[in-house]
Amino acid sequence: MSAIKETTVKTPITLTDSAVTALNRIMKEQNIAEDHGLRIGVKGGGCSGFSYLLGFDKQKEKDNVFMIGDIKVFMEKAHGIYLIGMEIDWVEGLNNRGFSFNNPNATESCGCGSSFDA
């Protein structure tokens, strides 16, 4: 089995303080293993063309690795063009509760805010 080389790069996205707090809470509540990090990415689909990926995973060979506070973040290199400059926030309101994505690369997004077109 080959070892994955870890290279830390400049952070292409930001997490708000409330997002970091929510992620740390989720990691603790779900007992996320220390060898896992936060995976941020995109996949085809959704009502606008692309959907966001956000979850905990192990590092993969094609990943860039960066730190936001004490959170290790994994992002496939190819996804950076869709996500550079994006801000992820945690929102708690009367109508919704969860992560929101403010993506300056999105030319169109859906009403639910979880898919976009670039």
N, C-alpha and C positions, 0 to 999 in steps of 0.2 A: 504494500500500500504506500503510495507516495504522499509525502507531507505537503501540505498547502503552505505556500510562502505567504506570510502576512506583511502587507504593505499598507501603511497608514497614509491617507491622502487628505488634502484640504477638504473640509466639510462642504459639500455642495448644497445641502439643505439645512434648515434650522428647525429646532423644536422649541416651542415656547416653554416657559417655566411650568405652566399648568400641564403641558403634554409630558414633560419629564417627570413631574410628580405622579401623574396617572400611570405612566409606564413603569416607574419604580414600584408603585403599589401593585400593579398587575403582575410584575415579575415575582414579587414576594408572595402574593396570594396564590399564584399558580406554581410556585416552587420551580421556576425556570432554572435549568442547569447553568452553571458558570461558563460552560463552553458554548453557550448559545448567545446570540446577539439579536438586535432588532433588524429584521429584513424589511427594507423599503424598496419598492419597485413598481413596475407596471405590467399589465398583461392585456392582451387583446380581448375586447368584449365590453359589456356595459352598453348603455343606451347612447353614449357619445363616441364610442370607438375604443377607448382604453379604460381600464379600471386600475385603481391603486392597489398595491399589495402592502400590507403592514402586518407583521407577525414576528414571532420568535423562531429562530432557525440556527443551524450550524453554518459556519463559513463554507463557501464553495469556491472552487478553483477560479472562477471568472469574477469574483467579488473584489471591489474596492472596500477597504475597511477604514472607518474613521470613528472618532470619539466625539460625542456630544455630552458634555458633563461627564458622568460616570457610566454612560450607556454606550456600549460598542455597537456600531451600526454597520450592516452589510448592505451593499448595493451592487448589482451587476453593472459592470462598466458600461455596457450598451444602454442601460436605462438612464444614465446621467443626462443625456441630451433632452429627455422629457421632464426631468425633475430638478435640474439646476436652478437654484434660487427659490425653491418651494419652501413654504413654512407649514409645519404641522402643528396644530393647536388642539387642546382639549376643551370642549365646550360643554357646559352644564346649564341648560335653560329649561323653560317650561315646555317648549316644543321639541327639543332634541337634546341628546346627551351622547357624546362620543368625540371621536377625532374628526377634525375638519382639515381640509387641504387647501391652502392658498397657493396656487400654482401660476406663476406669471407666464408660463409657456403654453397654457391652455388657451386655445382660440375659441372654444365652446365647451360648456359643461352642462350636465343634466341638473334637474331640480333637486335630486337627492345629494348632489355634491360628491358622489363617489366614482363618477366616471367623467372623462373629458376627451377632447380632441385637440391635437396639436398641429 
